[in-house]
Amino acid sequence: MKELRHLNKYFKKYWLKLLLGIIITIIARVFQLVMPSYVKNSIEVVENYVSNQLEESAARDLLLEYILIIVGAALLSGFFTFLMRQTIINVSRYIEYDLKNEVFDHYQLLSLNFYKKNRTGDLMNRISEDVSQVRLYAGPAIMYGMQTLTLFVCLIPLMFIKAPTIAFYSLLPLPVLSILIYQISRIIHKRSTKVQEYLSTLSTFAQESFSGVSVIKAYTLEPQINSEVRALALEGKDKSMDLAKVNAWFFPLMILLIGISNIFVIYVGGKQYLDGQIESVGTIAEFILYVNMLTWPVAIVGWLTSIVQRAEASQKRINEFLKEEPSIKSEVAQKTQISGKIEFRDVTFTYEDTEITALHGISFTVEQGETVAILGKTGSGKSTILELIARLYDTSSGTILIDDVPIKEINLESLRSMIGAVPQDAFLFSDTIRNNIKFGKEEATEEEIEEVARMSVVHDNIVGFTNGYDTILGERGITLSGGQKQRVSIARALLKDPQIYLFDDCLSAVDTETEEEILNNLKRASENRTTLIVSHRVSSAKNADKIIVLEGGKILQQGTHNQLVAQEGYYKDLYINQLSEKEN
């Protein structure tokens, strides 16, 4: 159970409620133990009445008294059982809440490399299925475990005090049961791990299929996907059946061994009664009740073992991710003021997952308030520069400075809070258009939202929808066209009003006229703001203070539009080609 030690901090957090729950559990079980003794007393009253040792009225009074005690004890036991669930089970829900938040918070700290190595479905499964399995250990397992322990501690000594011989024989099957449970539990642990791993695979496949359903339909891949789902379902069925077959041994074994215990009670107790070693048949009835009271706790031992084994397997999978250290950390706790000057000094960067070197010894400076356009062919390293400025990755060598301070010496939250980024692949959440824009500034007013929507030339499109700004977008913003998604993303960045704007080819899906209008608006909005625009179009770059042309991760050309057009090279050729296309 070493993996489950991770939960100890939560048990300490809620120790008072847990302690109260444990005390209530003990009280509930103590009241339950009252009943068998009074059942025995009731039978003895009947025996005494039959043998004329008690008068009818006295027998009636005693029976009524004992029945009331039995009913009262049952009611009190039920009431405290209810309170027990309200304390211990509630604690398990609090722990589930805390653990999900801990996992999710850690996910957000991890760097992009982590997400490139791990599938979304697996991440989702660990925060849902695995945490749910752990919750069963933190709640029901503790509750029923305490019930079982209390009954064993109180009941077994009581049985030996009242009739040691009957107690010995009735409890004889329990050691056998313990050995069987231990052996079965080891198998359950292995098979539970395989089932949880399979669920992650299934979640990943389902998530990718649903996200890519348009591609599946376009290429008529439904039969192939259905075939793969059937194969996964069969694999899952086999793994689950392997686990179910082992679990299926528990309850039959419990019933068999409890049945044997009852036979021992009746046989040994009956023999002792006939030999005069016990005084009343009520003792036999009392022990049958004791043994049957042990039925559920003994059965629970198997179930608890299964829960603990599953929780151990799940917590191990959760801990694997919690132990992952983010490669990008804020090394400075103090908040940092940022003006917007950016400098690259001999920066080289290689992607860890592909080992592709995207930048080779890049050096350039962007003064505060300047607008710099970065052009180049696909794969030349344009987007990588923006990712390094936002410190989504750290350089392999060389230094990036923000306001003449090495980027690693700047508080990470301060840095990113001062950046308004619009990625190449615009990502929108399945929420209203208003909330997607407000993602840049939660406290924004309606006027501010509409203003940035107008600046990004998307306001007229939005008000044209039936629900306007309250239109709910599909997953990843699928409701909107590519150009509309880009413009909503631009509005989000503008609303944030940061010191640094990073636009990564964010106008590729709009026409040239709309592009021109947006660029003019961006120029006004980004006045005194540092702006970097990555683009394939000269039209997006020509008004920039500086243009950097990349090729193969190296700076090929650098200068203003007029300077670069005046010299032979990539930029002039691109300008002439795009100018002729526009005229045509």
N, C-alpha and C positions, 0 to 999 in steps of 0.2 A: 504493500500500500504506500510505497515511498512517493509515487507520483501525486497521491491525494493529499500529501502534506502541504501542498500549495494552498489548500482550503483552510488551513489552520488560522490564518490571519482573519478570515471571515468568521470562524467560530469564536475567536477572541472578541471580534467586534460585536457579536450578538450573544455573548456568553450569558448575560442576565436572562434573556428570553429563553435560551436553551436550558439554563438551570431551572427556571420556573417550570418549563415543560417537562423536564425530567422528574421534578418533585410531584407534579400533577400526575404523571404516568405511574409513579410508585403508589400514590394514593388510590388511583383508579384500580390498580391490580390488587391492592390490599382489600378493598371493598369486595372485589370479585372472589377473594379467598374466603370470605365470610359464608358464602352460600352453601358449599358442600357440608360444612359442619352442622348447619341447621337442617339440611336435608337428612343427615344422619339422625339428628335429634328428633325430627318429625317421625322418622320410621320407628325409632325407639318408643315414642309416645304411643304409636299404633300397636307395637308389640306389647307394651305394658297394659294397654286397654284390653287387648285380646286375652292376655293372661290374668285379667281382673286385678291388676295391680294399681290401675287408675280408674276413677269414676268417669262417666261419659262427659259430664260438664267440665271437669278438670282437663280431660283430654282435648275437648273442643277448644277450651281457652288457650291451652299450650300450643295446639296446632295453629290457631289463629295468630297467636303471638309470633311463632316461628315463621309463618307465611309472610306476615307483615315485615319481619326482619329481612327475609329473603328478597321480597319485592323492593323494600327500601334500599338494601345493599345493591341490588341490580340497578335501580334508578340512579343512585349516587355514582356507581361505577360508570354508567352510561354518561352522566353529566360531566364527570371528570375526564372521560375519554374524549368528549366533545371539546373541552377546554384544552386537552393535550394536543389535539389536531390544530386548534386555533393558534397555538404557540409554536410548536415544532415545525409544522408544515408551512406556516407563514414565514418562519426563519429561512426555510429552504428556498422560498420564492424571493426573499431579499437577497440571498446568496446568489441565486440564478441571475437576478438583476445586476448585482455588482460584478459578477464574473463576465457576463455579456458585455458590460461597459468596459471592463478591463481589457478584454480581448479586442473589442472594437477600437478602443483608444490606442492600443498597441499596433493594430493594423494601420492606423493613420500615421503612426510614427515611422513605420517601415518605409524604406526607400523604393524607388521604381524598380530596381533590380529584383527585389523580392516578388513583386507582382508579375514580372516577366517569367519568373521561375515557377510560380504557383498558379493553379487555375482558380477562377472565381468560384466555381461550384464547390471545390474543396474548402475554400475559405468560408463560404456560407455554411457548409455542413458542420464545420467545427464550432461555429458560433451558435448554431441552432440544435442539431441532433446531439452533438457531443456534450454541449452544456446541459441539455435536458437530461441526459443520462447521469451526469454528475449531480444534478439537482436531486435525483432519486436517492443518491447516497447521502446528501446533506440534509434530507428531510425524512422521508419514509423509512430509510434504513436505520436512522438514529432512533426514530419513534418506536418502530417494531423491535429493534434491537434492545432498547431499554425495557419494553414490555416483556420480552423473552427473558432477559437477564433477571428482572424483578421476580418473575414467576419461578424461575429456577432457584434463585437465592432463597425465596420465601417458602416455596411449595415443597421442594425436595427435602429439606430438613424437617418440615412439618410432617411429611409422610413417614419418615423414619422414626420420628418421635411417637406417632400414633400406632404404627404397625410395621416394624422394621423388616420382617420377613416378606410381607406383601410388597412393601416399597422396593426391596431389593429385586424381586423377580419382575415387578412391573417396569422398573427402570433398566433392566438388563439389555433391552435392544438398543438403548441410546448410544453406547460406545460404538456399536456396529454402524449405526447411522452416521456418526461423526466421521468415521473413516471413509465411508462411501461418499459423503458430502465433499470431503477434502479431495478425493480423487476426481470426482465429477467437476469440481470447481476449476481445477487446473485445465481441463479440456474446454470448459466454458470460456475461460479467459482468452485462450488462443482463438477460438471460433468467434467470440465477440469482436475481437480486434479486426478479423477479416471482414465481418459484416459491416462494421463502421467504415472501413476503408472502401468497401464496395459502394456504400451510400454516397461517399464523396465522389466516386467515379460517376455514379448515376446522376448526381446533382450537377456535376460539371457538364456532362453530355446533354442533359435537359436544358440547362441554361444556355449553352452554345447553340442548340437547335432552335430554341425560341428566339434568341437574339438574331440568328441568321435565317429566319424563316423565309424572308423575301428571296434569298439566294437559293434556298432549297426548292421553293416553288418555281423560280425562274429556270432552274436547271432540271426540273421534274425529278428531284432526288428523293421524293417521298417513299418509294418502295425500298430504296437503299437504307434510308434513315429508319424506316419501320423494321427492317431486317436487323439492323444494329441494335435497336431498342429491344427486340425479341431476344437477341443473343445476350444482352445485358440483363434482361429480366430473368432469363433462364439461369444465368450465372448467379444472380441475386437469390433466386428461389433455392438453388442448390446450397448456397452458403447459409441461408436462413433455415433451411430444413436440417442441415447438419447441426446447427445450434439448437433448433427446436427438439430434435431427437434426444439430445443430451438433457435439455430442460425437462423433457417428458418423463424422465426417470424419477424426478424429485417427488411429486405428489403420490404416485403409486407406492413408492418406497415408504413414504410417511404413513400412508393408510395401512400398509401391510404391517409395519412395525408397531403402530399404535394398536392395531387389531390383535397382534400377538401379546402386547402388554395387557389388553383387556382380558384375553383368555387366561393369562397368568393370574390376574387379579381374581377372576371368578373361580379358577381352579384352586389356587393356593388359599384364597380367602374362604372359599367354601369348605375346604378341608380343615382349616384352622377353626372355623365355626363349629363344624361337626365334632372336632376334637376338644372343643371348649376353650381354645386358646384366645379367641376373641368373643366378646360377650353379645354382640348384636350383628344382625344382617345389615344394619345401617352402615357399619364400617365398610362392608363390601361396596355398597352403593356410593359411599363417600369416596372411596378410592377409584371407582369407575369414573366419577365426576372429575377427580384429580387428574387421572390419566387423560381423559378427554379434554380437560383444560390445557394439558400439555400438547395436545394434537396440533393446534394452530402454532404455538411457539416453535415446536420442533419442525413443522412444515416451513415456518418462516425462516428458520436457519438456512434452509436450502435456497429460498427466494432471496434472502439477504445476501448470501454468498454470491448468487448470480448478479445482484445489483452492484455489489462492491466490485466484482470482477469486470463488469461492463463499465462502471464508473472509472475504474483504474485505467482501462484501455482508452476510454474517451479523454480522461485528464492527461494521459500521456501524449495523445495527439494534440491537445490544446497547448500543453507545455512546450512541445516542439516549436510552436510558433512564438510563444511568449519568451522563449529563450533566444529567439532571433534578435540580434542587435542591429538597430538601424545604422546603415553605413553613413547617413547624413545626420549629424548631431549638432545641436546648438552648443558651442563651447563657451559662449558668453551669456551669463544670466541677465545682465543689465540690459534694458531696452536701449536701442541705438537710433539716433536721429539720422535720417538719410536725405541727402539733397538730390543725388541723381547722377553724379559723375561716375563713369564706368571705364575701367582700363584693363585690357588683356595684355599680359606680359609673357610672351613665349609659351603660350598655352597649347598643350597637347592633350588629347583625350581619346581613350580607347574604351569602347563599350565592353563591359565584362562578359555579357552573355554571348555576344557574337565574335568578340576579339577583333572587331573592325575599328581601325584608328580613324575617327571622323575628322579630327583636327590635328594639324602638324605645325607646331611652333607659331601659332597665331599671335600677332601683336597689333593692337589699335587702341585708340582712346576716343571716348564719347564724352564731351563736356556736358555739364548740367544744362538742360533746356534744349540740347541739340536733337535733331531728328536725323537718324542714320538708317539708310536702306541697305539691306543685304540681299544680293542677287547671286544666282548661280544655278547650275544644273542640279537635277535630282541627285541626292547623295553627296553633295559638295560640303555639307556640314552646317548649313544655315540654321536649321532648327536646333542643332546641338548647342550653338552659341546662346540661344535664348534659354535653353534648359540649364546651362551652366550659370547664367546670370541669376536665374531663380533658385539656384543651388539645388536643383533636383538631382544633380550629380556633382561630384567633386572632380577637379581636374586630375589627369594622370601625372602631369608635370606642368610647371609654370604657375603663374599666380594671376588671380582676378582680383582687382581692387575696386571697391565702391567708396567713393569720396576719399580716395587715397588710403583706404584701410583694407587689408587683406579680407576677402569675403568670409573666411573662416573665423575671423575675429569680430564679426557682426552678429548680433542676436538674430537667429534664424526667423523667429516670428516677426520681428521688426522689418527684416528684409522683405519677406513675402507679403506682409501687410501693405508695403509701399509699392507693390508691383500689381499692375492690372494686365493680366495675360489673356490673350485670345488665341487658343491653340488652332492648329491647322484643321484638325478634326473637331469641329465645334460640338461640345457635349452639353446637352440639356437634360434636366431631371424630369421625371414623370410627375409634373406638378403644373400649376397654372403658369401662364406666360409672365404674369406679374411677379410671382415668387421667384421665377427663374432670373428675372432682371434684378430683383431685390437681393439676390444671392450676393451681389457685390456690396450691398449696404442695407441691412435689415430694417433700419429705422427710416428708410427713404419715404418721402411723401408721394402722393399720386402725381403731383405736378412735376417732381423730379424724375419720376419713372417715365412719364410721357415726354418730357424734354429730351432725355437720352435716347428714347425710342425714335423721336423725330430726327435727332442728330445722326442716328445710324440708319435712317430712311426705312424704318420698319413699322412706324406708327400707323400708316394708312392700311398696311396689310393686317395689322392686329385688329383695328376697329372694324375691319371688314368681316371678321369672324363673328358668328352668332353670339358668342359669349365674350367677345372682345378680349380684354386682358385677363379675364377669368377662364379662358379656354384651357382645358386640361390637355397637356401634351402626352403623347404616347411615350413608351420607353425610348430613351436616348433622343427624345424630341422628334420622333418619327412622323408626327402630325405635320410638321413644317417641311418646306422644301430646303434644299441645301443652302441656298442663298439666304433664306429667312432665318435659318438656324445660325448662320454666321453673323447676321446683323443683330440678332437678339444677344449673341455672345459679346458683340462689340458694345451694345447698350449696357450690358452687365459691367464690363470693364470701365466704361465711361462713368457710370454711376458711382463706382468705387472712388474715383477722383484720386488716383495714386500719384506718386512722384515719378514712377517709371512705367511706361507703356511697352508691352511686348506683343506685337501683332505678327503672328506666324501664318503668312499667306492666307489671311482671313477674308480676302475679297475675291478668291478664285472662282466662287460660284455666283458672282453677280455680274451684270453686264457693265460695259465700260462707262455708260452715262451715270448709272447708280454709283459706280466706283468713284467717279470724279466728284460727285456730290458728297459722298461719305468722306473722301479724302480731304475735301475743303473744310468739312465740319470737324474732322479730326485735327486738322491743323490749328483751328481756333481753340478746340478743347484742350489740346496738348501744349498750348503756349506756356513757356517756362517749365515744361515737363520733358524729361528725357524720353525719347521715343525711338524704338527700333522696329523697323518694318521689314519682315522677310517676304519676298515676293518673286514671282516669275515674270512680272510685267514691269516694263520701263515706266508706264503711266503711274504706277504706285510709288516709283522711286525718284522721278525726275525733280520733284520739289524738295527733296531731302537736303539737309545741310551737307551731308556727306554720303557717298555711295561706296559700298565695299562689294567687290565681285570675288566670289570664291570658286575655286576649282580643285577638286581632290583634297579638300581640307586645308588648302593654302590660299592666301590672299593673292589673287591674280591681278586685280586693279583696285585703285582706291582714289577717290576724288569727288568733285561735284559733277552734276550732270553735264554742264558745259565743257568741263575739262575732259571727261571721259568720251564725250561725243567727238571731241576734237582729235582724239588719238585712235589709231587702229587697234582693234582688239575685240574681245567678246562683247563688251557693252555696246559699242558702236554697231556691230553686226546685229545684235538683238534689237536695238532701237530701230534700225532700218527695216528689219524683217517685220516687226510689229507695227511700224508706221505704214508699211505697204499693205499689211493685212487689214488695217483699219480703213484705209482708203478704198480697198476693194469691197 
